[in-house]
Amino acid sequence: MQQFTCPYCGPRDQSEFTYGREATSVPALDASAAEWQRFVYERDNPAGPHAEWWHHNHGCRQWLEIVRDTLTHEVLAIRAARPPEDRG
C-alpha cells in the first residue's frame, strides 16, 4: 500500500485518505451551467504529475493537495489544501 506523509499527522497509509478530485479552481457561484457542467463531469487524465485533493478522513480530517505522478504513482508533493493562516 502507498504511504502519504500528512503535514499534520506524519506518514500514514493511503487507506486513511479518500480521493476528492483533481485540484482545480471552483467556478464562481454565478458561473454558467456549461462551466459547472465541465467542473463537475469533465476531468483531465494526464500522464505524469497531477495535483489532486485528498481528504484525511481517518486522521486529522484535513483536505490536502497531493501532487502525484499518474504513471509511477510516486508522490511528488503534499501540502495543506488551505494553509492554517487562511482558515477562519
C-alpha positions as CSV (number, residue, x, y, z in Angstrom):
1,M,0.0,0.0,0.0
2,Q,1.2,3.5,-0.7
3,Q,2.0,5.9,2.1
4,F,1.2,9.6,2.2
5,T,3.0,12.0,4.6
6,C,0.3,14.2,6.1
7,P,1.7,17.6,7.1
8,Y,-0.3,17.3,10.4
9,C,-0.1,13.6,11.3
10,G,3.1,12.3,9.6
11,P,3.4,9.2,7.4
12,R,0.1,7.3,7.0
13,D,-1.2,4.5,4.9
14,Q,-3.2,5.6,1.8
15,S,-6.2,3.7,3.2
16,E,-6.7,6.6,5.7
17,F,-7.4,9.0,2.8
18,T,-10.2,9.5,0.4
19,Y,-9.7,10.9,-3.1
20,G,-11.6,14.1,-3.6
21,R,-10.9,15.3,-7.2
22,E,-8.3,17.0,-9.3
23,A,-7.1,20.2,-7.7
24,T,-8.6,22.9,-9.9
25,S,-10.3,26.2,-9.1
26,V,-14.1,26.1,-8.4
27,P,-16.3,28.1,-10.7
28,A,-18.0,31.2,-9.3
29,L,-21.5,30.7,-7.9
30,D,-23.0,32.6,-10.8
31,A,-21.0,30.8,-13.5
32,S,-22.8,29.4,-16.5
33,A,-24.4,26.0,-16.5
34,A,-21.9,24.9,-19.1
35,E,-19.0,25.9,-16.9
36,W,-20.5,24.0,-13.9
37,Q,-21.1,21.0,-16.2
38,R,-17.4,21.0,-17.1
39,F,-16.3,21.3,-13.5
40,V,-18.5,18.5,-12.2
41,Y,-18.3,16.0,-15.0
42,E,-15.1,16.5,-17.1
43,R,-11.7,15.5,-15.8
44,D,-8.2,15.8,-17.1
45,N,-6.4,12.4,-17.4
46,P,-2.8,13.5,-17.6
47,A,0.1,11.1,-17.9
48,G,2.6,12.4,-15.4
49,P,2.4,14.9,-12.4
50,H,-1.1,15.7,-11.5
51,A,-2.4,17.8,-8.5
52,E,-5.3,16.2,-6.6
53,W,-7.3,16.9,-3.5
54,W,-7.4,14.1,-0.9
55,H,-9.2,14.1,2.5
56,H,-7.5,12.6,5.5
57,N,-10.8,11.2,6.8
58,H,-9.2,8.6,9.2
59,G,-6.8,11.1,10.7
60,C,-6.8,14.9,11.1
61,R,-9.8,15.3,8.7
62,Q,-7.9,18.0,6.7
63,W,-8.0,18.4,3.0
64,L,-4.6,18.0,1.3
65,E,-3.3,18.8,-2.1
66,I,-1.2,15.9,-3.3
67,V,0.9,16.1,-6.5
68,R,1.2,12.5,-7.8
69,D,2.7,11.1,-10.9
70,T,0.0,9.1,-12.6
71,L,2.4,6.9,-14.4
72,T,4.5,5.8,-11.5
73,H,2.2,6.7,-8.5
74,E,5.2,8.5,-6.9
75,V,4.0,11.2,-4.6
76,L,5.9,14.4,-5.5
77,A,4.5,16.9,-3.0
78,I,1.9,17.1,-0.2
79,R,0.6,20.3,1.4
80,A,-2.4,21.5,3.2
81,A,-5.1,22.4,0.7
82,R,-5.7,25.6,2.7
83,P,-2.8,26.8,4.9
84,P,-3.7,27.3,8.6
85,E,-3.5,31.2,8.3
86,D,-6.3,31.0,5.6
87,R,-8.7,29.2,7.9
88,G,-11.4,31.3,9.5
